[in-house]
């Protein structure tokens, strides 16, 4: 079951806004959670000037919106074109975003075809980072210190493949003083904050792994990270996401400020933005601004 609500508005007609976001009120509001859209949704979109989608929208809903309406927020073209961690690595590579050296593998068999033996892989330098293709906020991400631990992860990957879950990547480990920079993009708004672990040698910098928030430290690095994300977002069209960046400890020691793109989180925590209420106020304000610029100009 789903509901459709219509709000009386002067916008009904050529400038009608259809919202699928449960917390953003448009001229017509449709709930489409947990199901694919149908003809009713298609008809509403065809009559709309713009469509507002929730962060958790399905690919089918997004594709329908893009095919039937001239203006859609957020822009999830790259989210669905380059899905999950492997897709993001390919996206960084395509747009020449500086990121840790990364190799992607569709399966354990792909890895073994690339490296005839673990001994051949020993030419690589440990430690390295092993990431399964799915998961976020530090889940399914592991620091690999030697060949034994790599073999264990390959065994785990083979077990996952028996359940239909494929894909992983191997990434250069970047010592970063136990911190990562989160840059949140909401259309033209950007917010930055650090996630820092008390132990500078810690691998994980996620809040769920014991890190804490910092907003004021290293402002020059925050500004460099913000500029890098803004440039990347302008090139890719990504307008609602949380980017995770690292700054290499070794590079900083040489006086080099170079943000490294780590991941894109299309679902991101809100503590660093002041909590859910503060985030939704920011989101509503930016959607209003987006509508004023693109729809009612």
Secondary structure, DSSP 8 states (H G I E B T S, - for coil): ---EEE---TTSSTT-EEE--TTS--SEEE--TTS---HHHHHHHHT-SEEE--TT--HHHHHHHHHH-SEEES--HHHHHS-HHHHHHHHHHHTT--B--EEEESSHHHHHHHSSSHHHHTTS-SSEEEEESS--TTTTEEEE-SHHHHHHHHHHHHHHHHTT---EEEEE----TTEEEEEEEETTEEEEEEEE-SSTT-S---GGGT-EEESSS-HHHHHHHHHHHHHHHHHH---EEEEEEEE-HHHHHTT---EEEEEEESS---GGGTSHHHHHHHHHHHHHHHHHHHT--
